[in-house]
Amino acid sequence: MIHPVTIADAVADFLEGACPGQLLSLARAVNQIRSIFPQCHLTDVELAEVVAIRAMEMGFVSVMFDLSRTQRRGNGGSSASEGRLDAGEG
């Protein structure tokens, strides 16, 4: 298996291995993508949002926003954006 080159590739690879008819756990997706890209500059919430958007584009209908409070804090993101989905703030 070739390792994904970008975060978008890792998201696509994760979703291609999942079943669109089953519940998609964003926490699981974030954990798996972080294992491939530990240096990812996105917070966990931002990464989960990317996964959710792409999943909906691919026809997933059940997406579980199940990030824990510690996951929502992200990887070194600024406190202004921690745990928020609204991109307009910061």
TIRO-2110 file (N, C-alpha, C; in Angstrom, 1 decimal):
// TIRO-2110
0.8, -1.2, 0.0, N, 1, A
0.0, 0.0, 0.0, CA, 1, A
0.9, 1.2, 0.0, C, 1, A
0.6, 2.2, -0.9, N, 2, A
1.3, 3.4, -0.9, CA, 2, A
0.7, 4.4, 0.1, C, 2, A
1.6, 5.0, 0.9, N, 3, A
1.1, 6.0, 1.9, CA, 3, A
0.7, 7.3, 1.2, C, 3, A
-0.4, 7.9, 1.7, N, 4, A
-0.9, 9.1, 1.1, CA, 4, A
0.1, 10.2, 1.2, C, 4, A
0.1, 11.1, 0.3, N, 5, A
1.1, 12.2, 0.2, CA, 5, A
0.5, 13.4, 0.9, C, 5, A
-0.7, 13.6, 0.9, N, 6, A
-1.3, 14.8, 1.5, CA, 6, A
-2.4, 14.4, 2.5, C, 6, A
-2.9, 15.4, 3.3, N, 7, A
-3.9, 15.1, 4.2, CA, 7, A
-5.2, 14.8, 3.5, C, 7, A
-5.4, 15.5, 2.4, N, 8, A
-6.6, 15.2, 1.5, CA, 8, A
-6.6, 13.7, 1.0, C, 8, A
-5.4, 13.2, 0.7, N, 9, A
-5.3, 11.8, 0.2, CA, 9, A
-5.6, 10.9, 1.4, C, 9, A
-5.1, 11.2, 2.6, N, 10, A
-5.4, 10.4, 3.8, CA, 10, A
-6.8, 10.4, 4.1, C, 10, A
-7.5, 11.5, 4.0, N, 11, A
-9.0, 11.6, 4.2, CA, 11, A
-9.7, 10.7, 3.2, C, 11, A
-9.3, 10.8, 1.9, N, 12, A
-9.9, 10.0, 0.9, CA, 12, A
-9.7, 8.5, 1.1, C, 12, A
-8.5, 8.2, 1.5, N, 13, A
-8.1, 6.8, 1.7, CA, 13, A
-9.0, 6.2, 2.9, C, 13, A
-9.1, 7.0, 3.9, N, 14, A
-9.9, 6.5, 5.1, CA, 14, A
-11.4, 6.3, 4.6, C, 14, A
-11.9, 7.3, 3.9, N, 15, A
-13.3, 7.2, 3.5, CA, 15, A
-13.6, 6.1, 2.5, C, 15, A
-12.6, 5.8, 1.6, N, 16, A
-12.8, 4.8, 0.7, CA, 16, A
-12.8, 3.4, 1.3, C, 16, A
-12.2, 3.3, 2.5, N, 17, A
-12.2, 2.0, 3.3, CA, 17, A
-13.4, 1.9, 4.1, C, 17, A
-14.2, 2.9, 4.2, N, 18, A
-15.4, 2.9, 5.1, CA, 18, A
-16.7, 2.6, 4.2, C, 18, A
-17.7, 2.2, 4.8, N, 19, A
-19.0, 1.9, 4.1, CA, 19, A
-19.9, 3.1, 4.3, C, 19, A
-20.3, 3.8, 3.2, N, 20, A
-21.2, 4.9, 3.2, CA, 20, A
-22.6, 4.7, 3.9, C, 20, A
-23.0, 3.4, 4.0, N, 21, A
-24.2, 3.1, 4.7, CA, 21, A
-24.1, 2.9, 6.2, C, 21, A
-22.9, 3.0, 6.7, N, 22, A
-22.7, 2.8, 8.2, CA, 22, A
-22.4, 4.1, 8.8, C, 22, A
-22.5, 4.2, 10.1, N, 23, A
-22.2, 5.4, 10.9, CA, 23, A
-20.7, 5.6, 10.8, C, 23, A
-20.3, 6.8, 10.5, N, 24, A
-18.9, 7.2, 10.4, CA, 24, A
-18.5, 8.0, 11.6, C, 24, A
-17.5, 7.5, 12.4, N, 25, A
-17.0, 8.1, 13.6, CA, 25, A
-15.9, 9.1, 13.2, C, 25, A
-16.1, 10.4, 13.4, N, 26, A
-15.1, 11.4, 13.1, CA, 26, A
-13.9, 11.2, 14.1, C, 26, A
-14.1, 10.8, 15.3, N, 27, A
-13.0, 10.6, 16.2, CA, 27, A
-12.1, 9.5, 15.7, C, 27, A
-12.7, 8.4, 15.2, N, 28, A
-11.9, 7.3, 14.6, CA, 28, A
-11.1, 7.8, 13.4, C, 28, A
-11.8, 8.6, 12.6, N, 29, A
-11.1, 9.1, 11.4, CA, 29, A
-10.0, 10.0, 11.7, C, 29, A
-10.2, 10.9, 12.7, N, 30, A
-9.1, 11.8, 13.1, CA, 30, A
-7.9, 11.0, 13.7, C, 30, A
-8.2, 10.1, 14.5, N, 31, A
-7.1, 9.3, 15.1, CA, 31, A
-6.3, 8.5, 14.0, C, 31, A
-7.0, 7.9, 13.1, N, 32, A
-6.3, 7.2, 12.0, CA, 32, A
-5.5, 8.1, 11.1, C, 32, A
-6.1, 9.3, 10.8, N, 33, A
-5.3, 10.2, 9.9, CA, 33, A
-4.1, 10.8, 10.7, C, 33, A
-4.3, 11.1, 12.0, N, 34, A
-3.2, 11.6, 12.8, CA, 34, A
-2.1, 10.5, 12.9, C, 34, A
-2.4, 9.3, 12.8, N, 35, A
-1.4, 8.2, 12.9, CA, 35, A
-0.5, 8.2, 11.6, C, 35, A
-1.1, 8.7, 10.5, N, 36, A
-0.4, 8.8, 9.3, CA, 36, A
0.3, 10.1, 9.2, C, 36, A
-0.3, 11.2, 9.6, N, 37, A
0.2, 12.6, 9.5, CA, 37, A
0.2, 13.2, 10.9, C, 37, A
1.1, 12.8, 11.8, N, 38, A
1.2, 13.4, 13.1, CA, 38, A
1.6, 14.9, 13.1, C, 38, A
2.2, 15.3, 12.0, N, 39, A
2.6, 16.7, 11.9, CA, 39, A
1.5, 17.6, 11.3, C, 39, A
0.3, 17.1, 11.1, N, 40, A
-0.8, 17.8, 10.5, CA, 40, A
-1.0, 19.1, 11.3, C, 40, A
-1.1, 20.2, 10.6, N, 41, A
-1.2, 21.6, 11.2, CA, 41, A
-2.7, 21.9, 11.6, C, 41, A
-3.6, 21.1, 11.2, N, 42, A
-5.0, 21.3, 11.5, CA, 42, A
-5.3, 20.9, 12.9, C, 42, A
-6.2, 21.5, 13.6, N, 43, A
-6.7, 21.0, 14.9, CA, 43, A
-7.6, 19.8, 14.6, C, 43, A
-7.9, 19.1, 15.7, N, 44, A
-8.7, 17.9, 15.5, CA, 44, A
-10.1, 18.3, 15.0, C, 44, A
-10.6, 19.4, 15.4, N, 45, A
-11.9, 19.9, 15.0, CA, 45, A
-11.9, 20.2, 13.5, C, 45, A
-10.8, 20.9, 13.1, N, 46, A
-10.7, 21.3, 11.7, CA, 46, A
-10.5, 20.1, 10.8, C, 46, A
-9.8, 19.1, 11.3, N, 47, A
-9.6, 17.9, 10.5, CA, 47, A
-10.9, 17.1, 10.4, C, 47, A
-11.6, 17.0, 11.5, N, 48, A
-12.9, 16.4, 11.5, CA, 48, A
-13.9, 17.0, 10.6, C, 48, A
-13.8, 18.4, 10.5, N, 49, A
-14.7, 19.1, 9.6, CA, 49, A
-14.4, 18.7, 8.1, C, 49, A
-13.1, 18.6, 7.8, N, 50, A
-12.6, 18.2, 6.5, CA, 50, A
-13.2, 16.8, 6.1, C, 50, A
-13.0, 15.9, 7.1, N, 51, A
-13.5, 14.5, 6.9, CA, 51, A
-15.0, 14.6, 6.7, C, 51, A
-15.8, 15.3, 7.5, N, 52, A
-17.2, 15.3, 7.4, CA, 52, A
-17.7, 15.9, 6.1, C, 52, A
-17.1, 17.0, 5.6, N, 53, A
-17.5, 17.6, 4.4, CA, 53, A
-17.2, 16.6, 3.2, C, 53, A
-16.0, 16.0, 3.2, N, 54, A
-15.7, 15.0, 2.1, CA, 54, A
-16.6, 13.8, 2.2, C, 54, A
-16.9, 13.3, 3.4, N, 55, A
-17.8, 12.2, 3.6, CA, 55, A
-19.2, 12.5, 3.0, C, 55, A
-19.7, 13.7, 3.3, N, 56, A
-21.0, 14.0, 2.7, CA, 56, A
-21.0, 14.1, 1.2, C, 56, A
-19.9, 14.6, 0.7, N, 57, A
-19.7, 14.7, -0.8, CA, 57, A
-19.7, 13.3, -1.4, C, 57, A
-19.2, 12.3, -0.6, N, 58, A
-19.1, 10.9, -1.1, CA, 58, A
-20.3, 10.1, -0.8, C, 58, A
-21.4, 10.7, -0.2, N, 59, A
-22.6, 10.0, 0.0, CA, 59, A
-22.8, 9.4, 1.3, C, 59, A
-22.0, 9.7, 2.3, N, 60, A
-22.2, 9.2, 3.7, CA, 60, A
-23.4, 10.0, 4.3, C, 60, A
-24.3, 9.3, 4.9, N, 61, A
-25.4, 9.9, 5.5, CA, 61, A
-25.4, 10.0, 7.0, C, 61, A
-24.6, 9.1, 7.6, N, 62, A
-24.6, 9.1, 9.1, CA, 62, A
-23.2, 9.4, 9.5, C, 62, A
-23.0, 10.6, 10.1, N, 63, A
-21.7, 11.1, 10.5, CA, 63, A
-21.8, 11.4, 12.0, C, 63, A
-21.0, 10.8, 12.8, N, 64, A
-21.0, 11.0, 14.3, CA, 64, A
-19.9, 12.0, 14.7, C, 64, A
-20.3, 13.1, 15.2, N, 65, A
-19.4, 14.2, 15.7, CA, 65, A
-19.1, 13.8, 17.1, C, 65, A
-18.1, 12.9, 17.3, N, 66, A
-17.8, 12.3, 18.6, CA, 66, A
-16.4, 12.6, 19.1, C, 66, A
-15.9, 13.7, 18.8, N, 67, A
-14.6, 14.1, 19.3, CA, 67, A
-14.7, 14.3, 20.8, C, 67, A
-13.8, 13.9, 21.6, N, 68, A
-13.8, 14.1, 23.0, CA, 68, A
-13.3, 15.5, 23.3, C, 68, A
-13.5, 16.0, 24.5, N, 69, A
-13.1, 17.3, 24.9, CA, 69, A
-11.6, 17.5, 24.7, C, 69, A
-10.8, 16.5, 25.0, N, 70, A
-9.3, 16.7, 24.8, CA, 70, A
-9.0, 16.7, 23.3, C, 70, A
-9.7, 15.9, 22.5, N, 71, A
-9.4, 16.0, 21.1, CA, 71, A
-9.7, 17.3, 20.5, C, 71, A
-10.8, 18.0, 21.0, N, 72, A
-11.2, 19.2, 20.4, CA, 72, A
-10.2, 20.3, 20.6, C, 72, A
-9.3, 20.1, 21.5, N, 73, A
-8.3, 21.1, 21.7, CA, 73, A
-7.2, 21.2, 20.6, C, 73, A
-7.1, 20.1, 19.9, N, 74, A
-6.2, 20.2, 18.7, CA, 74, A
-4.8, 20.0, 19.0, C, 74, A
-4.0, 20.1, 18.0, N, 75, A
-2.5, 19.9, 18.1, CA, 75, A
-1.8, 21.3, 18.0, C, 75, A
-1.8, 22.0, 19.2, N, 76, A
-1.0, 23.2, 19.2, CA, 76, A
-1.8, 24.4, 18.6, C, 76, A
-3.1, 24.3, 18.3, N, 77, A
-3.8, 25.4, 17.7, CA, 77, A
-3.9, 26.5, 18.7, C, 77, A
-4.3, 27.7, 18.2, N, 78, A
-4.4, 28.8, 19.1, CA, 78, A
-5.7, 28.6, 20.0, C, 78, A
-5.7, 29.2, 21.1, N, 79, A
-6.8, 29.1, 22.0, CA, 79, A
-8.1, 29.8, 21.4, C, 79, A
-7.9, 30.7, 20.5, N, 80, A
-9.1, 31.3, 19.9, CA, 80, A
-9.9, 30.4, 19.0, C, 80, A
-9.2, 29.4, 18.5, N, 81, A
-9.9, 28.5, 17.5, CA, 81, A
-10.2, 27.1, 18.1, C, 81, A
-9.8, 26.9, 19.4, N, 82, A
-9.9, 25.5, 19.9, CA, 82, A
-11.4, 25.1, 20.0, C, 82, A
-11.6, 23.9, 19.5, N, 83, A
-12.9, 23.4, 19.7, CA, 83, A
-14.1, 24.0, 18.9, C, 83, A
-13.8, 24.9, 18.0, N, 84, A
-14.9, 25.6, 17.3, CA, 84, A
-14.9, 25.1, 15.9, C, 84, A
-16.2, 25.1, 15.4, N, 85, A
-16.4, 24.7, 14.0, CA, 85, A
-16.6, 26.0, 13.1, C, 85, A
-16.8, 27.1, 13.8, N, 86, A
-17.1, 28.3, 13.0, CA, 86, A
-15.8, 28.9, 12.5, C, 86, A
-15.6, 28.9, 11.2, N, 87, A
-14.4, 29.4, 10.6, CA, 87, A
-14.2, 30.9, 10.7, C, 87, A
-15.3, 31.6, 10.9, N, 88, A
-15.2, 33.1, 10.9, CA, 88, A
-14.5, 33.7, 12.1, C, 88, A
-14.4, 32.9, 13.2, N, 89, A
-13.8, 33.5, 14.4, CA, 89, A
-12.3, 33.1, 14.4, C, 89, A
-11.5, 33.9, 15.2, N, 90, A
-10.1, 33.5, 15.3, CA, 90, A
-9.3, 34.6, 15.6, C, 90, A
END
